[in-house]
Structure formats: C-alpha cells, structure tokens
C-alpha cells in the first residue's frame, strides 16, 4: 500500500462506508500547507480513507494541468494514493468549475467512521435515497435569522 490511507482497488466494497468527494480551490498555484496535517490526522485516526487525491492547476488561458503530489512537499505523503475512480472526464469536470489562475485538490474519500452503520443499513435492505451537505455559511445565516 503506497501513501497514507491508500487503497488498492476497491476490494471489500461491501464493507465500505459512504464515499464523498471534495474539490477545494486556492488562488494561485498551491495551498499553504495547513490542510495536509489535518487530512493525515483524519486518516491516522481511522475516520477517513483516501481513495484518490489529485492536484490540479488552471492557467489564465483555461488550460488544466495535473500536478504530481510529490512536487508539493505538504502533499507528498499522499503520493501514489489512487483507487482508479478518477478518470479524465472527472478531471475535465473539476477543471470546468475552477477559476483561471487557481489550483485545486480533488479528494475522494471513504467515511470509514460510518462503515458499520452503512453495512448494517445495506444488510437490513435499506438504501440511501438522498444525501447532501449543508454549508456552514448556510447554518450561520439560519442561526442569525432565528435570533432576529
């Protein structure tokens, strides 16, 4: 197994927790290094398993370039992490939502903390029919409105 929390293929998929993705964008060519230690901590504590991590840069002319994680010291620990889920179409979609002159990390991860619940749900015949995230900004706005 290479990298932190790497996964060879998707063996044991029946026992997996929910899988999510994030596309995090930064102005300029790279993050400042503050995020990587937190991601490593989540992996080391067994809360998430990184399935794929791809770093992209979008030039001012709109062209997209994948950057090797080994070239970014703060992300080098994740070099080689790949399940094979991310393909060229996914990279093109990620690039389409990025602003010119930015960089981004496309992260696909398993919520290992939720695996026992997910397995029990599937074994009981249940299935997820809807899922979503509520941005913290929306929660703050709702709380402010409720206080008014």
ABEGO torsion letter per residue (X at the ends): XBEBGBBBEABGAAABBBBBBBBBBBBEABBAGAAAAAAAAAAAAGABBBABBBBBBBBAAGBBBBBBAAABAAAAAABGBBAGABBAAAAAAAAAABBBGBBBBBBBBBBAAAAAAAAAAAAAGBBBABBBBBBAAAAAAAAAAAAX
